[in-house]
Structure formats: structure tokens, C-alpha cells
């Protein structure tokens, strides 16, 4: 496992350095990031990339379903301190650790009150550099629902959406 993560880090870092010297930017996305953060070698890799990506004009995005995935990891300080924009969706009552992200009581309340109606809209809390925050209401069109849905039923029922 250590060897695989070393290879991944080597490839990503090599691309960061080489592409930035040619004027290109790199976007690295870690989806289901919790699986990386539970492995010390992978967590260290992500920590290192978060600390150096901006210097080369690159962006790293880490996606997970729980704030605790980031805050409980050995690399939490590297991710939290080097993340300029945070997107938070409904937490299902798990807002107790938002203060560790330097959110104030108004922002925590806004996260706790996020709303969604399946296949109609979803509210997303956006925090930018701990100085600005707002709630976005994302309402997909019928075409977006049919193109980006992961379940067959959504594709079939888009006719019902006005």
C-alpha cells in the first residue's frame, strides 16, 4: 500500500511541477476522500499536496460525506488550513465540529438549516477563506437531472419536473 501511494504522489507531484513550468494548471480531485484519510501514508500524501499545490498554481479538491473525516485525520491541519473554499451540504445533525473550521454561530446555524427537496433543489453552504459565506440554492434543470443522475428512476421521472 505504501508503494502505491508513493507512486501516486510521485505522479501527481511530477505533474504539478512540470505542468506549472509550462503554464498549465492541474486540478486533483479526491472523491470519497475518507478512504485515503484513514491510511496514514495516503493522509500524509494528501497533506503534502495541500501544502504545496497553490505554490504551483494547482488546485486540490477533497470530497467526503462527513466533516469528521477531515478533522479526525492526521492531515487535518494541512487540509483545513490550506482550503480556501469549503462547500457543505446537509449534515444530518452532525454540525458539532463546524467550529473547528472557524465557523461562527451564524454560519453553523445556516448549515444546520440547509434544506433540500430531492430532484427539485439542494442548498449548499459556501465558506470562502473564513471571511465570506452564503447559501447557494442549486435547482437542476430536467436536462441536468437526466444527464447527471446516478439512478435509472430519476432519468425516467424527469418528465414530472416542471
Secondary structure, DSSP 8 states (H G I E B T S, - for coil): -HHHHHHHHHHHHHHHHHHHHTT---EEEETTTHHHHTSHHHHHHHHHHHHHTGGGT-EEEE--S-HHHHHTSTTHHHHHHT-SEEEE---TT--TTGGGGT--HHHHHHHHT--EETTTEEEEEEEETTTEEEEEEE---HHHHHHH-SSHHHHHTGGG--
